[in-house]
Every structure is written in structure tokens, then in C-alpha cells.
Amino acid sequence: MLSLDVRRFSDVSRADELLALAHAAFGALDIDPPSSVLKETAADFAARLTSETCFVIERDGRIIASVFCIPQGDALYIGRLAVMPEWRRKGIASALIEAAKAEACRVGAMSITLKARISLASNVALFRRHGFAIVAEETHAGYPAPTSYAMELPLA
């Protein structure tokens, strides 16, 4: 089993690394419409680092995975969960989800929420394994059918 060191991250000088990670992870996905993260810049990630909680996993000084968390009402929303394609299916996303669960408890959130693309069945299955349930379907503007699920994990 891979030893994973998940840590809080706020180094805005490395925002370009987070951007590169997100572009590599989300750009590799076969989704329509493409992820809005592909339009973001290093400045967007730097701003996110000052207003949201970020967790990363590094290997040999390189960021290979990250997730952002932000309180929304009584929930903690997690987004931009990214794992470099060559590091997928090694428990890394699960380690980041567990860090988000701990953060939710730390801030007193009643639940964790996220959005998952319907077409990414393996992502939806990952979140279900962590206890998330689909609570709504959402449709991107201009699309005739739902494209995303809103998912939620109630916390005890």
C-alpha cells in the first residue's frame, strides 16, 4: 500500500503547479462540456489558496493531487479534486476525501457536498463508496439532459 502524506497547502507561489495539475487531471477527462477549470489561471488558483482550504499530496517535491474545501452554509463543499493521471487508482483520491471529512468535522459542518459529472461513473462510484448520495441532477446551460450530480455526505 502506498504511504500517503496529505497536508494543508497555502503556498501561493506554487499556484502554477496546482494549475498544471488541474489541467492535466481535468483535461484528460472525456466530458462534455469540458471542465471550467481548464479556463482558470494560476492567479485563480492563488486566489483560491487564500480563500479556501487546500490539501495536497506530493511525491519527490511535485504536487500529484489536491482538493479544495470551502464552507457553504452548514456544509463543507469540496471541489477541484485532482489526481495526476499516472497516479490514479492508488487510493490518493480517497486519502484527499478523508482529509476533507476531517476538515468538515474540524469546522463543525453538518455535511459535505460536491458535484460529480454523470458521465464519470468511476468518480460517482468513488464518492458513493465514501458514503455520498446523489441529491440532485444538474444540467449545464445549453444541454438538453442532466450532466452533473449534486452529492452529499451527512455527518453525524
C-alpha positions as CSV (number, residue, x, y, z in Angstrom):
1,M,0.0,0.0,0.0
2,L,1.2,3.5,-0.9
3,S,2.1,5.7,2.1
4,L,0.2,9.0,1.6
5,D,1.1,12.2,3.3
6,V,-1.8,14.6,2.9
7,R,-1.1,18.1,4.1
8,R,-2.7,21.5,4.2
9,F,-1.3,23.7,1.5
10,S,-1.4,27.5,1.1
11,D,1.8,28.4,-0.8
12,V,0.5,30.9,-3.4
13,S,4.0,30.9,-5.1
14,R,3.2,27.4,-6.2
15,A,-0.2,28.2,-7.7
16,D,1.1,27.4,-11.2
17,E,1.8,23.8,-10.1
18,L,-1.8,23.4,-8.9
19,L,-3.0,24.8,-12.2
20,A,-0.8,22.4,-14.1
21,L,-2.1,19.5,-12.0
22,A,-5.7,20.6,-12.5
23,H,-5.2,21.0,-16.3
24,A,-3.5,17.6,-16.6
25,A,-6.2,15.8,-14.4
26,F,-9.3,17.5,-15.8
27,G,-8.0,17.8,-19.4
28,A,-7.6,14.0,-19.6
29,L,-11.3,13.5,-18.8
30,D,-13.7,12.8,-21.7
31,I,-16.5,15.1,-20.5
32,D,-18.9,17.4,-22.4
33,P,-18.9,20.3,-21.6
34,P,-15.2,20.4,-20.7
35,S,-14.4,21.3,-17.1
36,S,-14.4,25.0,-16.4
37,V,-11.1,24.5,-14.5
38,L,-9.5,24.5,-18.0
39,K,-10.3,28.2,-18.3
40,E,-8.7,29.1,-14.9
41,T,-5.3,30.7,-14.5
42,A,-2.5,30.5,-11.8
43,A,-4.0,33.7,-10.4
44,D,-7.3,32.0,-10.0
45,F,-5.6,29.2,-8.0
46,A,-3.6,31.7,-6.0
47,A,-6.8,33.5,-5.0
48,R,-8.4,30.1,-4.2
49,L,-5.5,29.3,-1.9
50,T,-6.2,32.5,0.1
51,S,-10.0,31.9,0.5
52,E,-10.3,28.1,0.7
53,T,-8.6,25.2,2.4
54,C,-6.4,23.1,0.1
55,F,-4.9,19.7,0.8
56,V,-2.2,18.2,-1.4
57,I,-0.2,15.1,-1.8
58,E,3.4,15.4,-3.1
59,R,5.9,12.9,-4.4
60,D,9.6,13.9,-4.9
61,G,8.7,17.6,-4.4
62,R,6.0,17.5,-7.1
63,I,2.3,18.0,-6.3
64,I,0.5,14.9,-7.6
65,A,-3.0,15.5,-6.1
66,S,-5.1,18.2,-4.5
67,V,-8.6,19.1,-3.3
68,F,-10.1,22.4,-2.3
69,C,-12.7,22.8,0.5
70,I,-14.9,25.8,1.4
71,P,-17.7,26.2,3.9
72,Q,-21.1,26.8,2.3
73,G,-23.8,27.3,4.9
74,D,-23.7,24.4,7.3
75,A,-21.9,22.2,4.7
76,L,-18.3,21.9,3.5
77,Y,-18.1,21.9,-0.3
78,I,-15.2,20.0,-1.9
79,G,-14.1,20.7,-5.4
80,R,-11.3,20.6,-7.8
81,L,-10.3,17.1,-6.6
82,A,-7.4,16.4,-9.0
83,V,-5.0,13.4,-9.2
84,M,-2.3,13.3,-11.9
85,P,-3.5,10.6,-14.4
86,E,-0.4,8.3,-13.8
87,W,-1.2,8.3,-10.0
88,R,-4.9,7.3,-10.3
89,R,-6.3,4.1,-8.7
90,K,-3.8,4.1,-5.9
91,G,-6.0,5.4,-3.1
92,I,-4.9,9.0,-3.5
93,A,-8.4,10.5,-4.1
94,S,-9.7,8.5,-1.1
95,A,-6.9,10.0,1.1
96,L,-8.0,13.5,0.0
97,I,-11.6,12.7,0.7
98,E,-10.7,11.5,4.2
99,A,-8.8,14.8,4.7
100,A,-11.9,16.7,3.6
101,K,-14.0,14.7,6.1
102,A,-11.6,15.6,8.9
103,E,-11.7,19.2,7.9
104,A,-15.6,19.1,7.8
105,C,-15.6,17.8,11.4
106,R,-13.0,20.4,12.4
107,V,-15.1,23.3,11.2
108,G,-18.4,21.8,12.5
109,A,-20.0,21.2,9.2
110,M,-23.2,19.1,9.1
111,S,-22.4,17.6,5.7
112,I,-20.0,17.5,2.8
113,T,-21.2,18.4,-0.6
114,L,-19.7,18.1,-4.1
115,K,-20.6,17.9,-7.8
116,A,-19.7,14.9,-10.0
117,R,-20.1,14.5,-13.7
118,I,-22.7,11.9,-14.6
119,S,-20.5,10.6,-17.4
120,L,-17.7,9.8,-14.9
121,A,-19.2,6.7,-13.4
122,S,-15.9,5.8,-11.7
123,N,-15.9,9.1,-9.9
124,V,-19.5,8.8,-8.8
125,A,-18.7,5.2,-7.6
126,L,-15.7,6.6,-5.6
127,F,-17.9,9.1,-3.9
128,R,-20.6,6.5,-3.2
129,R,-18.0,4.3,-1.5
130,H,-17.3,7.2,0.8
131,G,-20.9,7.5,1.8
132,F,-22.0,10.3,-0.6
133,A,-25.5,10.1,-2.1
134,I,-26.9,11.8,-5.1
135,V,-29.3,14.5,-4.0
136,A,-30.0,16.3,-7.4
137,E,-29.2,16.2,-11.1
138,E,-28.0,19.4,-12.7
139,T,-27.8,20.4,-16.3
140,H,-25.1,22.7,-17.8
141,A,-26.5,25.6,-19.8
142,G,-27.3,24.7,-23.4
143,Y,-27.5,20.9,-22.7
144,P,-30.8,19.0,-23.0
145,A,-30.2,16.4,-20.3
146,P,-28.5,16.4,-16.9
147,T,-24.7,16.5,-16.9
148,S,-23.8,16.5,-13.2
149,Y,-24.9,15.1,-9.9
150,A,-25.0,17.1,-6.7
151,M,-23.9,14.7,-4.0
152,E,-23.9,14.9,-0.2
153,L,-22.5,13.1,2.8
154,P,-24.4,13.8,6.0
155,L,-22.1,13.9,9.0
156,A,-23.0,12.6,12.5
